[in-house]
Amino acid sequence: MEDVAKHIVGSWRLVHSISINADGERVYPYGEDAIGYISYSDTGIMAVQISRKSREERPDRARLEADYLAYFGRYEIDTEKQVVRHYVEGQLFPGEHPEVLVRKYRFDGDLMSLKPVDGTNREILWQRVR
């Protein structure tokens, strides 16, 4: 776990959040120009925020749920399964996310790919902040 922990700890800027449907169509849930950050501390705490870049000044809740994602909590790395588990302790909209979110991780240079292991074909790609 030590080597992976050294890779994952720090701040990461969103490159893209993408879903690929059964027809091969690429869908960007927060837009192709989405912005966001995820941070992992060396004490086992994480936080993530992703936003549609262009948003209304005062959207209704339904619109905000489609435009903004935010949660925080503890995390643990499972090197055997190559996953990181996010233990959600707080979130923008209570009940929006399950208590544990499992992400398959992969590193390539200064990029980190996180793919949910929930049966969907999604990837959240991050670039280390320098």
WOTAFEN-V963923 format. One record per residue. N is the residue number from 0. RES is the residue in one letter. SS is DSSP state (h for helix, s for strand, l for the rest). NEAR is the number of other C-alpha atoms within 8 Angstrom. D_LAST is the distance of its C-alpha to the last C-alpha in Angstrom with 2 decimals. Layout:
[[N & RES & SS & NEAR & D_LAST] [N & RES & SS & NEAR & D_LAST]]
This chain:
[[0 & M & l & 7 & 22.91] [1 & E & h & 5 & 21.04] [2 & D & h & 6 & 19.07] [3 & V & h & 9 & 18.17] [4 & A & h & 10 & 17.28] [5 & K & h & 7 & 14.78] [6 & H & h & 7 & 13.19] [7 & I & h & 7 & 13.47] [8 & V & l & 10 & 12.54] [9 & G & s & 9 & 9.43] [10 & S & s & 10 & 8.40] [11 & W & s & 11 & 8.81] [12 & R & s & 12 & 9.77] [13 & L & s & 15 & 13.29] [14 & V & s & 9 & 14.29] [15 & H & s & 12 & 17.92] [16 & S & s & 13 & 20.51] [17 & I & s & 11 & 23.61] [18 & S & s & 12 & 27.08] [19 & I & s & 11 & 29.52] [20 & N & l & 9 & 33.12] [21 & A & l & 5 & 36.16] [22 & D & l & 5 & 36.92] [23 & G & l & 6 & 33.53] [24 & E & l & 7 & 32.56] [25 & R & s & 8 & 28.88] [26 & V & s & 8 & 28.47] [27 & Y & l & 10 & 25.40] [28 & P & l & 8 & 26.28] [29 & Y & l & 14 & 24.05] [30 & G & l & 8 & 24.39] [31 & E & l & 6 & 22.68] [32 & D & l & 8 & 20.37] [33 & A & l & 13 & 19.50] [34 & I & s & 11 & 16.45] [35 & G & s & 10 & 15.06] [36 & Y & s & 12 & 12.74] [37 & I & s & 12 & 13.49] [38 & S & s & 11 & 12.73] [39 & Y & s & 12 & 14.36] [40 & S & l & 9 & 15.35] [41 & D & l & 7 & 16.86] [42 & T & l & 4 & 20.09] [43 & G & l & 9 & 20.57] [44 & I & s & 11 & 19.79] [45 & M & s & 13 & 17.98] [46 & A & s & 11 & 17.86] [47 & V & s & 12 & 17.42] [48 & Q & s & 11 & 18.24] [49 & I & s & 13 & 18.93] [50 & S & s & 11 & 20.90] [51 & R & l & 12 & 22.90] [52 & K & l & 9 & 21.56] [53 & S & l & 4 & 25.11] [54 & R & l & 7 & 27.15] [55 & E & l & 5 & 30.43] [56 & E & l & 4 & 30.53] [57 & R & l & 4 & 32.80] [58 & P & l & 9 & 32.99] [59 & D & l & 6 & 35.37] [60 & R & h & 6 & 34.18] [61 & A & h & 7 & 34.83] [62 & R & h & 8 & 32.61] [63 & L & h & 9 & 29.82] [64 & E & h & 9 & 29.91] [65 & A & h & 8 & 29.34] [66 & D & h & 10 & 26.53] [67 & Y & s & 11 & 24.38] [68 & L & s & 10 & 23.34] [69 & A & s & 10 & 22.27] [70 & Y & s & 12 & 22.93] [71 & F & s & 13 & 21.95] [72 & G & s & 12 & 23.43] [73 & R & s & 11 & 23.34] [74 & Y & s & 11 & 22.17] [75 & E & s & 8 & 23.41] [76 & I & s & 11 & 22.66] [77 & D & s & 10 & 25.70] [78 & T & l & 8 & 25.06] [79 & E & l & 4 & 28.62] [80 & K & l & 6 & 28.25] [81 & Q & l & 10 & 24.52] [82 & V & s & 11 & 23.93] [83 & V & s & 12 & 22.09] [84 & R & s & 12 & 24.42] [85 & H & s & 13 & 23.45] [86 & Y & s & 11 & 26.29] [87 & V & s & 14 & 26.46] [88 & E & s & 9 & 27.67] [89 & G & s & 8 & 27.17] [90 & Q & s & 11 & 26.73] [91 & L & l & 7 & 27.30] [92 & F & l & 6 & 30.63] [93 & P & l & 7 & 32.39] [94 & G & l & 5 & 33.62] [95 & E & l & 6 & 31.28] [96 & H & l & 8 & 29.54] [97 & P & l & 7 & 31.26] [98 & E & l & 7 & 30.64] [99 & V & s & 8 & 28.76] [100 & L & s & 11 & 26.44] [101 & V & s & 11 & 25.96] [102 & R & s & 12 & 23.22] [103 & K & s & 13 & 23.32] [104 & Y & s & 11 & 19.94] [105 & R & s & 8 & 18.91] [106 & F & s & 9 & 15.86] [107 & D & s & 6 & 15.49] [108 & G & l & 4 & 12.73] [109 & D & l & 7 & 9.40] [110 & L & s & 10 & 11.86] [111 & M & s & 12 & 13.84] [112 & S & s & 12 & 17.26] [113 & L & s & 11 & 19.28] [114 & K & s & 11 & 22.95] [115 & P & s & 13 & 25.51] [116 & V & l & 8 & 28.52] [117 & D & l & 5 & 30.95] [118 & G & l & 5 & 32.70] [119 & T & l & 7 & 30.83] [120 & N & l & 9 & 29.01] [121 & R & s & 10 & 25.66] [122 & E & s & 12 & 22.03] [123 & I & s & 12 & 18.91] [124 & L & s & 12 & 16.00] [125 & W & s & 13 & 12.38] [126 & Q & s & 11 & 9.11] [127 & R & s & 11 & 6.25] [128 & V & l & 7 & 3.78] [129 & R & l & 2 & 0.00]]
